[in-house]
Amino acid sequence: MVGIPNEEWGELVVAALVCDDTPDLAQLNSWMRERMPPYKTPRQYILIDDLPRNMMGKVTKNELKKLF
């Protein structure tokens, strides 16, 4: 999960998912809302093949933000 710029709220929480098969995003979102506060629940999801990583293997969040 990362935050992307938003004019109204400052930032919105979004999530990139790496999955073998396509998940039901509505079911995932309702499951997350039961377990997390609303301000931490992602507003947008994308499905990607692999997360962008640097030479040390860490996820590069700035590159991930560009996908949204």
PDB file of N, CA, C, O and CB in Angstrom:
ATOM      1  N   MET A   1       0.836  -1.163   0.000  1.00  0.00           N
ATOM      2  CA  MET A   1       0.000   0.000   0.000  1.00  0.00           C
ATOM      3  C   MET A   1       0.889   1.237   0.000  1.00  0.00           C
ATOM      4  O   MET A   1       1.920   1.295   0.671  1.00  0.00           O
ATOM      5  CB  MET A   1      -0.955  -0.008   1.205  1.00  0.00           C
ATOM      6  N   VAL A   2       0.457   2.213  -0.769  1.00  0.00           N
ATOM      7  CA  VAL A   2       1.152   3.497  -0.841  1.00  0.00           C
ATOM      8  C   VAL A   2       0.118   4.612  -0.855  1.00  0.00           C
ATOM      9  O   VAL A   2      -1.069   4.364  -1.069  1.00  0.00           O
ATOM     10  CB  VAL A   2       2.069   3.575  -2.100  1.00  0.00           C
ATOM     11  N   GLY A   3       0.564   5.818  -0.630  1.00  0.00           N
ATOM     12  CA  GLY A   3      -0.304   6.986  -0.712  1.00  0.00           C
ATOM     13  C   GLY A   3      -0.027   7.745  -1.987  1.00  0.00           C
ATOM     14  O   GLY A   3       1.128   7.995  -2.332  1.00  0.00           O
ATOM     15  N   ILE A   4      -1.090   8.115  -2.692  1.00  0.00           N
ATOM     16  CA  ILE A   4      -0.945   8.925  -3.898  1.00  0.00           C
ATOM     17  C   ILE A   4      -1.570  10.293  -3.640  1.00  0.00           C
ATOM     18  O   ILE A   4      -2.513  10.398  -2.855  1.00  0.00           O
ATOM     19  CB  ILE A   4      -1.607   8.227  -5.134  1.00  0.00           C
ATOM     20  N   PRO A   5      -1.063  11.341  -4.285  1.00  0.00           N
ATOM     21  CA  PRO A   5      -1.588  12.689  -4.047  1.00  0.00           C
ATOM     22  C   PRO A   5      -3.064  12.809  -4.413  1.00  0.00           C
ATOM     23  O   PRO A   5      -3.529  12.230  -5.395  1.00  0.00           O
ATOM     24  CB  PRO A   5      -0.784  13.706  -4.836  1.00  0.00           C
ATOM     25  N   ASN A   6      -3.795  13.582  -3.594  1.00  0.00           N
ATOM     26  CA  ASN A   6      -5.203  13.842  -3.818  1.00  0.00           C
ATOM     27  C   ASN A   6      -5.481  15.276  -3.384  1.00  0.00           C
ATOM     28  O   ASN A   6      -5.044  15.695  -2.312  1.00  0.00           O
ATOM     29  CB  ASN A   6      -6.106  12.822  -3.046  1.00  0.00           C
ATOM     30  N   GLU A   7      -6.199  16.024  -4.204  1.00  0.00           N
ATOM     31  CA  GLU A   7      -6.451  17.440  -3.894  1.00  0.00           C
ATOM     32  C   GLU A   7      -7.326  17.601  -2.659  1.00  0.00           C
ATOM     33  O   GLU A   7      -7.082  18.487  -1.841  1.00  0.00           O
ATOM     34  CB  GLU A   7      -7.111  18.135  -5.084  1.00  0.00           C
ATOM     35  N   GLU A   8      -8.347  16.752  -2.513  1.00  0.00           N
ATOM     36  CA  GLU A   8      -9.295  16.913  -1.414  1.00  0.00           C
ATOM     37  C   GLU A   8      -8.729  16.432  -0.082  1.00  0.00           C
ATOM     38  O   GLU A   8      -8.869  17.121   0.928  1.00  0.00           O
ATOM     39  CB  GLU A   8     -10.572  16.167  -1.722  1.00  0.00           C
ATOM     40  N   TRP A   9      -8.096  15.266  -0.062  1.00  0.00           N
ATOM     41  CA  TRP A   9      -7.653  14.648   1.184  1.00  0.00           C
ATOM     42  C   TRP A   9      -6.149  14.741   1.430  1.00  0.00           C
ATOM     43  O   TRP A   9      -5.686  14.381   2.513  1.00  0.00           O
ATOM     44  CB  TRP A   9      -8.058  13.217   1.193  1.00  0.00           C
ATOM     45  N   GLY A  10      -5.392  15.206   0.471  1.00  0.00           N
ATOM     46  CA  GLY A  10      -3.940  15.243   0.615  1.00  0.00           C
ATOM     47  C   GLY A  10      -3.313  14.004   0.012  1.00  0.00           C
ATOM     48  O   GLY A  10      -2.486  14.099  -0.895  1.00  0.00           O
ATOM     49  N   GLU A  11      -3.703  12.833   0.513  1.00  0.00           N
ATOM     50  CA  GLU A  11      -3.263  11.551  -0.041  1.00  0.00           C
ATOM     51  C   GLU A  11      -4.388  10.534   0.087  1.00  0.00           C
ATOM     52  O   GLU A  11      -5.215  10.606   0.996  1.00  0.00           O
ATOM     53  CB  GLU A  11      -1.981  11.042   0.677  1.00  0.00           C
ATOM     54  N   LEU A  12      -4.400   9.579  -0.852  1.00  0.00           N
ATOM     55  CA  LEU A  12      -5.317   8.447  -0.783  1.00  0.00           C
ATOM     56  C   LEU A  12      -4.498   7.172  -0.691  1.00  0.00           C
ATOM     57  O   LEU A  12      -3.437   7.064  -1.306  1.00  0.00           O
ATOM     58  CB  LEU A  12      -6.271   8.411  -2.016  1.00  0.00           C
ATOM     59  N   VAL A  13      -4.986   6.213   0.070  1.00  0.00           N
ATOM     60  CA  VAL A  13      -4.319   4.922   0.189  1.00  0.00           C
ATOM     61  C   VAL A  13      -4.742   4.057  -0.994  1.00  0.00           C
ATOM     62  O   VAL A  13      -5.931   3.905  -1.273  1.00  0.00           O
ATOM     63  CB  VAL A  13      -4.661   4.226   1.550  1.00  0.00           C
ATOM     64  N   VAL A  14      -3.758   3.497  -1.682  1.00  0.00           N
ATOM     65  CA  VAL A  14      -4.005   2.599  -2.813  1.00  0.00           C
ATOM     66  C   VAL A  14      -3.146   1.351  -2.618  1.00  0.00           C
ATOM     67  O   VAL A  14      -2.175   1.368  -1.862  1.00  0.00           O
ATOM     68  CB  VAL A  14      -3.685   3.302  -4.191  1.00  0.00           C
ATOM     69  N   ALA A  15      -3.512   0.270  -3.305  1.00  0.00           N
ATOM     70  CA  ALA A  15      -2.781  -0.980  -3.128  1.00  0.00           C
ATOM     71  C   ALA A  15      -2.503  -1.627  -4.477  1.00  0.00           C
ATOM     72  O   ALA A  15      -3.349  -1.614  -5.371  1.00  0.00           O
ATOM     73  CB  ALA A  15      -3.567  -1.944  -2.224  1.00  0.00           C
ATOM     74  N   ALA A  16      -1.310  -2.191  -4.612  1.00  0.00           N
ATOM     75  CA  ALA A  16      -0.934  -2.980  -5.776  1.00  0.00           C
ATOM     76  C   ALA A  16      -0.923  -4.437  -5.336  1.00  0.00           C
ATOM     77  O   ALA A  16      -0.310  -4.778  -4.325  1.00  0.00           O
ATOM     78  CB  ALA A  16       0.465  -2.536  -6.361  1.00  0.00           C
ATOM     79  N   LEU A  17      -1.598  -5.295  -6.091  1.00  0.00           N
ATOM     80  CA  LEU A  17      -1.722  -6.698  -5.738  1.00  0.00           C
ATOM     81  C   LEU A  17      -0.968  -7.560  -6.740  1.00  0.00           C
ATOM     82  O   LEU A  17      -1.084  -7.371  -7.951  1.00  0.00           O
ATOM     83  CB  LEU A  17      -3.196  -7.113  -5.673  1.00  0.00           C
ATOM     84  N   VAL A  18      -0.200  -8.503  -6.224  1.00  0.00           N
ATOM     85  CA  VAL A  18       0.479  -9.495  -7.046  1.00  0.00           C
ATOM     86  C   VAL A  18      -0.208 -10.819  -6.738  1.00  0.00           C
ATOM     87  O   VAL A  18      -0.036 -11.375  -5.654  1.00  0.00           O
ATOM     88  CB  VAL A  18       2.048  -9.549  -6.758  1.00  0.00           C
ATOM     89  N   CYS A  19      -0.997 -11.329  -7.704  1.00  0.00           N
ATOM     90  CA  CYS A  19      -1.798 -12.534  -7.483  1.00  0.00           C
ATOM     91  C   CYS A  19      -1.649 -13.502  -8.650  1.00  0.00           C
ATOM     92  O   CYS A  19      -1.378 -13.094  -9.780  1.00  0.00           O
ATOM     93  CB  CYS A  19      -3.277 -12.170  -7.282  1.00  0.00           C
ATOM     94  N   ASP A  20      -1.830 -14.791  -8.362  1.00  0.00           N
ATOM     95  CA  ASP A  20      -1.834 -15.799  -9.415  1.00  0.00           C
ATOM     96  C   ASP A  20      -3.123 -15.737 -10.229  1.00  0.00           C
ATOM     97  O   ASP A  20      -3.096 -15.840 -11.455  1.00  0.00           O
ATOM     98  CB  ASP A  20      -1.655 -17.194  -8.816  1.00  0.00           C
ATOM     99  N   ASP A  21      -4.257 -15.567  -9.534  1.00  0.00           N
ATOM    100  CA  ASP A  21      -5.536 -15.459 -10.224  1.00  0.00           C
ATOM    101  C   ASP A  21      -6.205 -14.150  -9.814  1.00  0.00           C
ATOM    102  O   ASP A  21      -5.793 -13.522  -8.839  1.00  0.00           O
ATOM    103  CB  ASP A  21      -6.453 -16.679  -9.905  1.00  0.00           C
ATOM    104  N   THR A  22      -7.222 -13.743 -10.544  1.00  0.00           N
ATOM    105  CA  THR A  22      -7.876 -12.459 -10.302  1.00  0.00           C
ATOM    106  C   THR A  22      -8.784 -12.553  -9.082  1.00  0.00           C
ATOM    107  O   THR A  22      -9.720 -13.352  -9.069  1.00  0.00           O
ATOM    108  CB  THR A  22      -8.683 -12.015 -11.539  1.00  0.00           C
ATOM    109  N   PRO A  23      -8.518 -11.745  -8.056  1.00  0.00           N
ATOM    110  CA  PRO A  23      -9.369 -11.775  -6.861  1.00  0.00           C
ATOM    111  C   PRO A  23     -10.651 -10.969  -7.069  1.00  0.00           C
ATOM    112  O   PRO A  23     -10.725 -10.116  -7.954  1.00  0.00           O
ATOM    113  CB  PRO A  23      -8.601 -11.232  -5.646  1.00  0.00           C
ATOM    114  N   ASP A  24     -11.646 -11.249  -6.251  1.00  0.00           N
ATOM    115  CA  ASP A  24     -12.876 -10.457  -6.240  1.00  0.00           C
ATOM    116  C   ASP A  24     -12.594  -9.216  -5.399  1.00  0.00           C
ATOM    117  O   ASP A  24     -12.553  -9.294  -4.171  1.00  0.00           O
ATOM    118  CB  ASP A  24     -14.108 -11.283  -5.669  1.00  0.00           C
ATOM    119  N   LEU A  25     -12.401  -8.077  -6.050  1.00  0.00           N
ATOM    120  CA  LEU A  25     -11.988  -6.864  -5.361  1.00  0.00           C
ATOM    121  C   LEU A  25     -13.063  -6.330  -4.418  1.00  0.00           C
ATOM    122  O   LEU A  25     -12.738  -5.741  -3.387  1.00  0.00           O
ATOM    123  CB  LEU A  25     -11.623  -5.805  -6.368  1.00  0.00           C
ATOM    124  N   ALA A  26     -14.332  -6.525  -4.753  1.00  0.00           N
ATOM    125  CA  ALA A  26     -15.410  -6.082  -3.862  1.00  0.00           C
ATOM    126  C   ALA A  26     -15.385  -6.884  -2.567  1.00  0.00           C
ATOM    127  O   ALA A  26     -15.555  -6.328  -1.482  1.00  0.00           O
ATOM    128  CB  ALA A  26     -16.786  -6.225  -4.554  1.00  0.00           C
ATOM    129  N   GLN A  27     -15.173  -8.187  -2.683  1.00  0.00           N
ATOM    130  CA  GLN A  27     -15.095  -9.045  -1.494  1.00  0.00           C
ATOM    131  C   GLN A  27     -13.843  -8.715  -0.681  1.00  0.00           C
ATOM    132  O   GLN A  27     -13.901  -8.681   0.548  1.00  0.00           O
ATOM    133  CB  GLN A  27     -15.092 -10.542  -1.900  1.00  0.00           C
ATOM    134  N   LEU A  28     -12.739  -8.477  -1.335  1.00  0.00           N
ATOM    135  CA  LEU A  28     -11.504  -8.094  -0.648  1.00  0.00           C
ATOM    136  C   LEU A  28     -11.681  -6.775   0.097  1.00  0.00           C
ATOM    137  O   LEU A  28     -11.238  -6.635   1.237  1.00  0.00           O
ATOM    138  CB  LEU A  28     -10.346  -7.983  -1.648  1.00  0.00           C
ATOM    139  N   ASN A  29     -12.326  -5.816  -0.547  1.00  0.00           N
ATOM    140  CA  ASN A  29     -12.530  -4.510   0.068  1.00  0.00           C
ATOM    141  C   ASN A  29     -13.436  -4.615   1.300  1.00  0.00           C
ATOM    142  O   ASN A  29     -13.159  -3.984   2.320  1.00  0.00           O
ATOM    143  CB  ASN A  29     -13.132  -3.533  -0.952  1.00  0.00           C
ATOM    144  N   SER A  30     -14.495  -5.391   1.222  1.00  0.00           N
ATOM    145  CA  SER A  30     -15.379  -5.542   2.386  1.00  0.00           C
ATOM    146  C   SER A  30     -14.658  -6.288   3.515  1.00  0.00           C
ATOM    147  O   SER A  30     -14.864  -5.971   4.686  1.00  0.00           O
ATOM    148  CB  SER A  30     -16.678  -6.296   1.990  1.00  0.00           C
ATOM    149  N   TRP A  31     -13.819  -7.269   3.179  1.00  0.00           N
ATOM    150  CA  TRP A  31     -13.051  -7.996   4.185  1.00  0.00           C
ATOM    151  C   TRP A  31     -12.089  -7.046   4.906  1.00  0.00           C
ATOM    152  O   TRP A  31     -11.941  -7.108   6.126  1.00  0.00           O
ATOM    153  CB  TRP A  31     -12.273  -9.162   3.534  1.00  0.00           C
ATOM    154  N   MET A  32     -11.434  -6.165   4.133  1.00  0.00           N
ATOM    155  CA  MET A  32     -10.489  -5.217   4.728  1.00  0.00           C
ATOM    156  C   MET A  32     -11.198  -4.193   5.607  1.00  0.00           C
ATOM    157  O   MET A  32     -10.679  -3.813   6.657  1.00  0.00           O
ATOM    158  CB  MET A  32      -9.699  -4.503   3.635  1.00  0.00           C
ATOM    159  N   ARG A  33     -12.383  -3.741   5.188  1.00  0.00           N
ATOM    160  CA  ARG A  33     -13.128  -2.746   5.970  1.00  0.00           C
ATOM    161  C   ARG A  33     -13.561  -3.290   7.330  1.00  0.00           C
ATOM    162  O   ARG A  33     -13.729  -2.525   8.279  1.00  0.00           O
ATOM    163  CB  ARG A  33     -14.353  -2.280   5.190  1.00  0.00           C
ATOM    164  N   GLU A  34     -13.742  -4.605   7.427  1.00  0.00           N
ATOM    165  CA  GLU A  34     -14.085  -5.220   8.712  1.00  0.00           C
ATOM    166  C   GLU A  34     -12.901  -5.222   9.671  1.00  0.00           C
ATOM    167  O   GLU A  34     -13.096  -5.234  10.886  1.00  0.00           O
ATOM    168  CB  GLU A  34     -14.577  -6.647   8.498  1.00  0.00           C
ATOM    169  N   ARG A  35     -11.685  -5.209   9.150  1.00  0.00           N
ATOM    170  CA  ARG A  35     -10.496  -5.393   9.973  1.00  0.00           C
ATOM    171  C   ARG A  35      -9.624  -4.152  10.117  1.00  0.00           C
ATOM    172  O   ARG A  35      -8.744  -4.117  10.977  1.00  0.00           O
ATOM    173  CB  ARG A  35      -9.681  -6.486   9.409  1.00  0.00           C
ATOM    174  N   MET A  36      -9.853  -3.131   9.290  1.00  0.00           N
ATOM    175  CA  MET A  36      -9.008  -1.939   9.304  1.00  0.00           C
ATOM    176  C   MET A  36      -9.869  -0.697   9.444  1.00  0.00           C
ATOM    177  O   MET A  36     -11.033  -0.698   9.045  1.00  0.00           O
ATOM    178  CB  MET A  36      -8.151  -1.857   8.027  1.00  0.00           C
ATOM    179  N   PRO A  37      -9.308   0.359  10.006  1.00  0.00           N
ATOM    180  CA  PRO A  37     -10.049   1.625  10.043  1.00  0.00           C
ATOM    181  C   PRO A  37     -10.257   2.165   8.625  1.00  0.00           C
ATOM    182  O   PRO A  37      -9.449   1.892   7.737  1.00  0.00           O
ATOM    183  CB  PRO A  37      -9.301   2.670  10.910  1.00  0.00           C
ATOM    184  N   PRO A  38     -11.321   2.921   8.409  1.00  0.00           N
ATOM    185  CA  PRO A  38     -11.614   3.413   7.046  1.00  0.00           C
ATOM    186  C   PRO A  38     -10.491   4.221   6.400  1.00  0.00           C
ATOM    187  O   PRO A  38     -10.305   4.151   5.186  1.00  0.00           O
ATOM    188  CB  PRO A  38     -12.844   4.259   7.081  1.00  0.00           C
ATOM    189  N   TYR A  39      -9.743   4.982   7.191  1.00  0.00           N
ATOM    190  CA  TYR A  39      -8.684   5.809   6.585  1.00  0.00           C
ATOM    191  C   TYR A  39      -7.485   4.978   6.120  1.00  0.00           C
ATOM    192  O   TYR A  39      -6.640   5.487   5.384  1.00  0.00           O
ATOM    193  CB  TYR A  39      -8.213   6.863   7.583  1.00  0.00           C
ATOM    194  N   LYS A  40      -7.397   3.727   6.529  1.00  0.00           N
ATOM    195  CA  LYS A  40      -6.306   2.852   6.085  1.00  0.00           C
ATOM    196  C   LYS A  40      -6.727   1.900   4.971  1.00  0.00           C
ATOM    197  O   LYS A  40      -5.885   1.201   4.408  1.00  0.00           O
ATOM    198  CB  LYS A  40      -5.781   2.054   7.255  1.00  0.00           C
ATOM    199  N   THR A  41      -8.010   1.865   4.648  1.00  0.00           N
ATOM    200  CA  THR A  41      -8.518   0.964   3.614  1.00  0.00           C
ATOM    201  C   THR A  41      -8.208   1.541   2.238  1.00  0.00           C
ATOM    202  O   THR A  41      -8.513   2.708   1.988  1.00  0.00           O
ATOM    203  CB  THR A  41     -10.045   0.736   3.779  1.00  0.00           C
ATOM    204  N   PRO A  42      -7.606   0.755   1.331  1.00  0.00           N
ATOM    205  CA  PRO A  42      -7.288   1.265  -0.007  1.00  0.00           C
ATOM    206  C   PRO A  42      -8.536   1.689  -0.764  1.00  0.00           C
ATOM    207  O   PRO A  42      -9.578   1.039  -0.680  1.00  0.00           O
ATOM    208  CB  PRO A  42      -6.538   0.212  -0.808  1.00  0.00           C
ATOM    209  N   ARG A  43      -8.420   2.777  -1.496  1.00  0.00           N
ATOM    210  CA  ARG A  43      -9.513   3.291  -2.323  1.00  0.00           C
ATOM    211  C   ARG A  43      -9.422   2.782  -3.760  1.00  0.00           C
ATOM    212  O   ARG A  43     -10.396   2.830  -4.510  1.00  0.00           O
ATOM    213  CB  ARG A  43      -9.507   4.817  -2.313  1.00  0.00           C
ATOM    214  N   GLN A  44      -8.243   2.296  -4.130  1.00  0.00           N
ATOM    215  CA  GLN A  44      -8.025   1.843  -5.505  1.00  0.00           C
ATOM    216  C   GLN A  44      -7.057   0.669  -5.475  1.00  0.00           C
ATOM    217  O   GLN A  44      -6.142   0.633  -4.653  1.00  0.00           O
ATOM    218  CB  GLN A  44      -7.476   3.000  -6.408  1.00  0.00           C
ATOM    219  N   TYR A  45      -7.260  -0.295  -6.378  1.00  0.00           N
ATOM    220  CA  TYR A  45      -6.395  -1.460  -6.485  1.00  0.00           C
ATOM    221  C   TYR A  45      -5.930  -1.602  -7.930  1.00  0.00           C
ATOM    222  O   TYR A  45      -6.661  -1.266  -8.862  1.00  0.00           O
ATOM    223  CB  TYR A  45      -7.128  -2.744  -6.008  1.00  0.00           C
ATOM    224  N   ILE A  46      -4.710  -2.103  -8.110  1.00  0.00           N
ATOM    225  CA  ILE A  46      -4.254  -2.533  -9.436  1.00  0.00           C
ATOM    226  C   ILE A  46      -3.630  -3.905  -9.284  1.00  0.00           C
ATOM    227  O   ILE A  46      -3.068  -4.233  -8.239  1.00  0.00           O
ATOM    228  CB  ILE A  46      -3.235  -1.514 -10.064  1.00  0.00           C
ATOM    229  N   LEU A  47      -3.732  -4.696 -10.325  1.00  0.00           N
ATOM    230  CA  LEU A  47      -3.114  -6.019 -10.368  1.00  0.00           C
ATOM    231  C   LEU A  47      -1.866  -5.921 -11.236  1.00  0.00           C
ATOM    232  O   LEU A  47      -1.930  -5.478 -12.383  1.00  0.00           O
ATOM    233  CB  LEU A  47      -4.109  -7.104 -10.920  1.00  0.00           C
ATOM    234  N   ILE A  48      -0.733  -6.338 -10.682  1.00  0.00           N
ATOM    235  CA  ILE A  48       0.527  -6.279 -11.417  1.00  0.00           C
ATOM    236  C   ILE A  48       1.217  -7.634 -11.327  1.00  0.00           C
ATOM    237  O   ILE A  48       0.903  -8.446 -10.456  1.00  0.00           O
ATOM    238  CB  ILE A  48       1.446  -5.152 -10.864  1.00  0.00           C
ATOM    239  N   ASP A  49       2.159  -7.869 -12.236  1.00  0.00           N
ATOM    240  CA  ASP A  49       2.883  -9.134 -12.261  1.00  0.00           C
ATOM    241  C   ASP A  49       3.957  -9.210 -11.188  1.00  0.00           C
ATOM    242  O   ASP A  49       4.181 -10.268 -10.600  1.00  0.00           O
ATOM    243  CB  ASP A  49       3.506  -9.343 -13.615  1.00  0.00           C
ATOM    244  N   ASP A  50       4.628  -8.075 -10.931  1.00  0.00           N
ATOM    245  CA  ASP A  50       5.713  -8.061  -9.956  1.00  0.00           C
ATOM    246  C   ASP A  50       5.879  -6.644  -9.420  1.00  0.00           C
ATOM    247  O   ASP A  50       5.612  -5.672 -10.127  1.00  0.00           O
ATOM    248  CB  ASP A  50       7.041  -8.575 -10.587  1.00  0.00           C
ATOM    249  N   LEU A  51       6.314  -6.529  -8.184  1.00  0.00           N
ATOM    250  CA  LEU A  51       6.549  -5.225  -7.583  1.00  0.00           C
ATOM    251  C   LEU A  51       7.889  -4.664  -8.055  1.00  0.00           C
ATOM    252  O   LEU A  51       8.852  -5.418  -8.203  1.00  0.00           O
ATOM    253  CB  LEU A  51       6.513  -5.322  -6.045  1.00  0.00           C
ATOM    254  N   PRO A  52       7.967  -3.342  -8.295  1.00  0.00           N
ATOM    255  CA  PRO A  52       9.254  -2.750  -8.684  1.00  0.00           C
ATOM    256  C   PRO A  52      10.229  -2.780  -7.502  1.00  0.00           C
ATOM    257  O   PRO A  52       9.877  -2.385  -6.391  1.00  0.00           O
ATOM    258  CB  PRO A  52       9.056  -1.289  -9.186  1.00  0.00           C
ATOM    259  N   ARG A  53      11.435  -3.242  -7.745  1.00  0.00           N
ATOM    260  CA  ARG A  53      12.429  -3.379  -6.682  1.00  0.00           C
ATOM    261  C   ARG A  53      13.744  -2.734  -7.097  1.00  0.00           C
ATOM    262  O   ARG A  53      14.043  -2.599  -8.284  1.00  0.00           O
ATOM    263  CB  ARG A  53      12.649  -4.860  -6.331  1.00  0.00           C
ATOM    264  N   ASN A  54      14.535  -2.334  -6.077  1.00  0.00           N
ATOM    265  CA  ASN A  54      15.858  -1.771  -6.351  1.00  0.00           C
ATOM    266  C   ASN A  54      16.885  -2.898  -6.369  1.00  0.00           C
ATOM    267  O   ASN A  54      16.521  -4.072  -6.302  1.00  0.00           O
ATOM    268  CB  ASN A  54      16.241  -0.693  -5.290  1.00  0.00           C
ATOM    269  N   MET A  55      18.151  -2.549  -6.459  1.00  0.00           N
ATOM    270  CA  MET A  55      19.216  -3.557  -6.560  1.00  0.00           C
ATOM    271  C   MET A  55      19.334  -4.421  -5.303  1.00  0.00           C
ATOM    272  O   MET A  55      19.828  -5.546  -5.371  1.00  0.00           O
ATOM    273  CB  MET A  55      20.547  -2.875  -6.830  1.00  0.00           C
ATOM    274  N   MET A  56      18.887  -3.904  -4.162  1.00  0.00           N
ATOM    275  CA  MET A  56      18.966  -4.663  -2.916  1.00  0.00           C
ATOM    276  C   MET A  56      17.716  -5.511  -2.664  1.00  0.00           C
ATOM    277  O   MET A  56      17.642  -6.240  -1.675  1.00  0.00           O
ATOM    278  CB  MET A  56      19.183  -3.717  -1.752  1.00  0.00           C
ATOM    279  N   GLY A  57      16.729  -5.409  -3.574  1.00  0.00           N
ATOM    280  CA  GLY A  57      15.523  -6.207  -3.445  1.00  0.00           C
ATOM    281  C   GLY A  57      14.386  -5.527  -2.694  1.00  0.00           C
ATOM    282  O   GLY A  57      13.337  -6.134  -2.478  1.00  0.00           O
ATOM    283  N   LYS A  58      14.585  -4.268  -2.293  1.00  0.00           N
ATOM    284  CA  LYS A  58      13.534  -3.547  -1.586  1.00  0.00           C
ATOM    285  C   LYS A  58      12.537  -2.962  -2.590  1.00  0.00           C
ATOM    286  O   LYS A  58      12.911  -2.562  -3.692  1.00  0.00           O
ATOM    287  CB  LYS A  58      14.138  -2.429  -0.702  1.00  0.00           C
ATOM    288  N   VAL A  59      11.278  -2.919  -2.193  1.00  0.00           N
ATOM    289  CA  VAL A  59      10.244  -2.349  -3.049  1.00  0.00           C
ATOM    290  C   VAL A  59      10.452  -0.843  -3.134  1.00  0.00           C
ATOM    291  O   VAL A  59      10.598  -0.170  -2.113  1.00  0.00           O
ATOM    292  CB  VAL A  59       8.821  -2.684  -2.513  1.00  0.00           C
ATOM    293  N   THR A  60      10.464  -0.316  -4.361  1.00  0.00           N
ATOM    294  CA  THR A  60      10.615   1.123  -4.569  1.00  0.00           C
ATOM    295  C   THR A  60       9.228   1.746  -4.664  1.00  0.00           C
ATOM    296  O   THR A  60       8.547   1.639  -5.683  1.00  0.00           O
ATOM    297  CB  THR A  60      11.455   1.426  -5.854  1.00  0.00           C
ATOM    298  N   LYS A  61       8.828   2.399  -3.574  1.00  0.00           N
ATOM    299  CA  LYS A  61       7.471   2.956  -3.508  1.00  0.00           C
ATOM    300  C   LYS A  61       7.264   4.094  -4.500  1.00  0.00           C
ATOM    301  O   LYS A  61       6.151   4.274  -4.995  1.00  0.00           O
ATOM    302  CB  LYS A  61       7.178   3.450  -2.101  1.00  0.00           C
ATOM    303  N   ASN A  62       8.297   4.858  -4.801  1.00  0.00           N
ATOM    304  CA  ASN A  62       8.143   5.936  -5.773  1.00  0.00           C
ATOM    305  C   ASN A  62       7.822   5.397  -7.159  1.00  0.00           C
ATOM    306  O   ASN A  62       7.021   5.989  -7.883  1.00  0.00           O
ATOM    307  CB  ASN A  62       9.405   6.783  -5.826  1.00  0.00           C
ATOM    308  N   GLU A  63       8.432   4.289  -7.534  1.00  0.00           N
ATOM    309  CA  GLU A  63       8.117   3.646  -8.814  1.00  0.00           C
ATOM    310  C   GLU A  63       6.719   3.040  -8.785  1.00  0.00           C
ATOM    311  O   GLU A  63       6.015   3.042  -9.795  1.00  0.00           O
ATOM    312  CB  GLU A  63       9.157   2.561  -9.145  1.00  0.00           C
ATOM    313  N   LEU A  64       6.325   2.528  -7.642  1.00  0.00           N
ATOM    314  CA  LEU A  64       5.001   1.945  -7.475  1.00  0.00           C
ATOM    315  C   LEU A  64       3.919   3.019  -7.598  1.00  0.00           C
ATOM    316  O   LEU A  64       2.859   2.767  -8.171  1.00  0.00           O
ATOM    317  CB  LEU A  64       4.897   1.234  -6.118  1.00  0.00           C
ATOM    318  N   LYS A  65       4.178   4.204  -7.069  1.00  0.00           N
ATOM    319  CA  LYS A  65       3.217   5.310  -7.160  1.00  0.00           C
ATOM    320  C   LYS A  65       2.983   5.718  -8.608  1.00  0.00           C
ATOM    321  O   LYS A  65       1.880   6.134  -8.964  1.00  0.00           O
ATOM    322  CB  LYS A  65       3.709   6.516  -6.352  1.00  0.00           C
ATOM    323  N   LYS A  66       3.999   5.603  -9.439  1.00  0.00           N
ATOM    324  CA  LYS A  66       3.866   5.984 -10.841  1.00  0.00           C
ATOM    325  C   LYS A  66       2.888   5.096 -11.602  1.00  0.00           C
ATOM    326  O   LYS A  66       2.345   5.507 -12.627  1.00  0.00           O
ATOM    327  CB  LYS A  66       5.214   5.941 -11.512  1.00  0.00           C
ATOM    328  N   LEU A  67       2.659   3.866 -11.099  1.00  0.00           N
ATOM    329  CA  LEU A  67       1.731   2.949 -11.759  1.00  0.00           C
ATOM    330  C   LEU A  67       0.279   3.391 -11.585  1.00  0.00           C
ATOM    331  O   LEU A  67      -0.593   2.976 -12.348  1.00  0.00           O
ATOM    332  CB  LEU A  67       1.913   1.537 -11.213  1.00  0.00           C
ATOM    333  N   PHE A  68       0.021   4.225 -10.590  1.00  0.00           N
ATOM    334  CA  PHE A  68      -1.339   4.715 -10.354  1.00  0.00           C
ATOM    335  C   PHE A  68      -1.543   6.016 -11.073  1.00  0.00           C
ATOM    336  O   PHE A  68      -2.626   6.597 -11.002  1.00  0.00           O
ATOM    337  CB  PHE A  68      -1.618   4.889  -8.858  1.00  0.00           C
TER     338      PHE A  68
END
